């Protein structure tokens, strides 16, 4: 089945709503995407039409989105577009949902600090074996002129950390 994948850049319009369901965690929020264009007559940027999407996140993405996002945050959302039409009280309604695959802060409009989730809880959820933390320190010797590890020394340190 073909799916329509979209990448939407906008602002979080509502506080994410987090739910624990039988199928696992789920979160949803509204995303406001406003077109901007350069108005040559006014010589300034002008806001165009605003589209609203309901973004749905599941499993670990839902947990992380609920903990990380707040109203007004600039975000980038990638996922499957679902457009639905139904009739409510005699009126036709159309809604556009995004089943999110990835959500992140828009770093073109600010900074963000990434914090990795608990390795133990992720390993339990996914059943994946825990991996040891790699050695990030530069071993003695094998340094470039600027004090950083050369590529071979860095590769050896990474191999040693994994084994």
C-alpha positions as CSV (number, residue, x, y, z in Angstrom):
1,X,0.0,0.0,0.0
2,X,1.3,3.4,-0.9
3,X,1.4,6.0,1.9
4,X,1.8,9.7,1.7
5,X,4.8,10.7,3.8
6,X,5.0,14.3,4.7
7,X,7.4,16.6,6.6
8,X,5.7,19.5,8.3
9,X,7.5,22.4,10.0
10,X,5.4,24.5,12.4
11,X,4.6,25.2,16.0
12,X,3.0,23.0,18.7
13,X,-0.5,24.5,19.1
14,X,-1.8,22.4,22.0
15,X,-0.2,20.7,25.0
16,X,0.5,17.1,24.1
17,X,-2.0,14.7,25.6
18,X,-0.4,11.4,26.8
19,X,-2.3,8.2,27.3
20,X,-1.3,4.7,28.4
21,X,-3.3,2.3,26.1
22,X,-3.4,-1.5,25.9
23,X,-1.3,-1.3,22.7
24,X,1.3,1.0,24.4
25,X,1.8,4.7,25.0
26,X,0.1,7.2,22.7
27,X,0.3,11.0,22.5
28,X,-1.3,13.6,20.3
29,X,-1.1,17.3,19.8
30,X,-2.1,19.9,17.3
31,X,0.5,21.4,14.9
32,X,0.1,24.8,13.3
33,X,1.8,25.3,10.0
34,X,1.7,28.8,8.6
35,X,2.9,29.7,5.1
36,X,5.1,32.8,5.0
37,X,5.9,34.8,1.9
38,X,7.8,37.9,0.9
39,X,5.4,40.7,0.1
40,X,7.2,42.8,-2.4
41,X,4.8,45.8,-2.1
42,X,5.3,46.1,1.7
43,X,8.9,44.8,1.5
44,X,8.4,42.5,4.4
45,X,7.5,38.9,5.3
46,X,3.8,38.2,5.6
47,X,1.9,35.3,7.2
48,X,-0.3,33.3,4.9
49,X,-2.9,30.7,5.6
50,X,-2.4,28.4,8.7
51,X,-3.1,24.7,8.4
52,X,-3.7,22.6,11.5
53,X,-2.7,18.9,11.8
54,X,-3.4,16.5,14.6
55,X,-0.1,14.7,15.2
56,X,-0.2,11.2,16.7
57,X,2.8,9.5,18.2
58,X,3.0,6.0,19.6
59,X,5.3,3.9,21.8
60,X,8.6,5.5,22.8
61,X,8.0,8.5,20.5
62,X,4.9,9.3,22.4
63,X,6.7,9.2,25.8
64,X,9.5,11.4,24.6
65,X,7.2,13.8,22.8
66,X,5.0,14.3,25.9
67,X,8.1,14.9,28.0
68,X,9.8,17.2,25.5
69,X,7.2,19.4,23.8
70,X,5.3,22.4,25.0
71,X,2.9,24.9,23.4
72,X,4.6,27.2,21.0
73,X,7.7,25.0,20.4
74,X,8.9,25.1,16.8
75,X,9.0,21.5,15.6
76,X,9.6,19.3,12.5
77,X,7.3,16.4,12.1
78,X,7.7,13.5,9.7
79,X,5.1,10.9,9.2
80,X,2.2,9.4,7.3
81,X,-0.6,11.8,6.2
82,X,-4.1,10.6,6.9
83,X,-7.0,12.8,5.6
84,X,-10.4,11.9,6.8
85,X,-13.9,13.2,5.9
86,X,-17.0,12.6,8.0
87,X,-20.4,14.1,8.7
88,X,-21.2,15.5,12.1
89,X,-24.6,17.0,12.9
90,X,-25.3,17.3,9.2
91,X,-22.1,19.1,8.3
92,X,-19.1,17.6,6.4
93,X,-15.8,17.8,8.4
94,X,-12.4,17.1,7.0
95,X,-9.4,16.5,9.3
96,X,-5.7,16.0,8.5
97,X,-3.7,13.8,10.8
98,X,0.0,12.9,10.8
99,X,1.0,9.5,12.1
100,X,4.4,10.6,13.3
101,X,7.6,8.6,12.6
102,X,9.9,11.3,13.9
103,X,9.5,14.6,15.8
104,X,12.2,17.1,16.6
105,X,12.7,20.7,17.6
106,X,13.4,23.0,14.7
107,X,17.0,24.1,15.2
108,X,16.7,26.8,12.6
109,X,14.6,28.7,15.1
110,X,16.4,28.0,18.4
111,X,18.5,25.6,20.3
112,X,17.7,22.3,22.1
113,X,19.5,20.0,24.5
114,X,19.2,16.3,23.8
115,X,18.9,13.8,26.6
116,X,18.9,10.1,25.8
117,X,16.2,8.1,27.4
118,X,17.1,5.5,30.1
119,X,19.0,2.7,28.4
120,X,17.5,0.2,30.9
121,X,13.9,1.1,30.2
122,X,14.5,1.1,26.4
123,X,16.1,-2.3,26.6
124,X,13.2,-3.7,28.6
125,X,10.7,-2.3,26.1
126,X,12.5,-3.4,23.0
127,X,14.1,-6.5,24.3
128,X,17.4,-5.3,23.0
129,X,20.6,-6.2,24.9
130,X,22.2,-3.4,26.7
131,X,25.3,-2.0,25.0
132,X,28.2,-0.6,27.1
133,X,28.9,3.1,26.9
134,X,31.7,3.8,24.4
135,X,35.0,5.2,25.6
136,X,35.0,8.9,24.6
137,X,38.3,9.9,26.1
138,X,41.3,10.2,23.7
139,X,43.8,7.4,24.5
140,X,47.4,8.6,25.1
141,X,49.3,9.0,21.9
142,X,47.7,8.9,18.4
143,X,46.8,12.6,18.6
144,X,46.6,15.1,15.7
145,X,48.3,18.4,15.9
146,X,45.2,20.0,17.4
147,X,45.1,17.5,20.3
148,X,42.3,15.3,18.8
149,X,42.6,11.6,18.3
150,X,43.6,10.5,14.8
151,X,41.1,8.4,12.9
152,X,42.9,5.1,13.5
153,X,43.3,5.7,17.2
154,X,39.6,6.7,17.5
155,X,38.5,3.6,15.6
156,X,40.6,1.3,17.9
157,X,39.0,3.0,20.9
158,X,35.5,2.4,19.6
159,X,36.3,-1.2,18.8
160,X,37.7,-1.7,22.2
161,X,34.7,-0.2,23.9
162,X,32.3,-2.5,22.0
163,X,34.2,-5.7,22.8
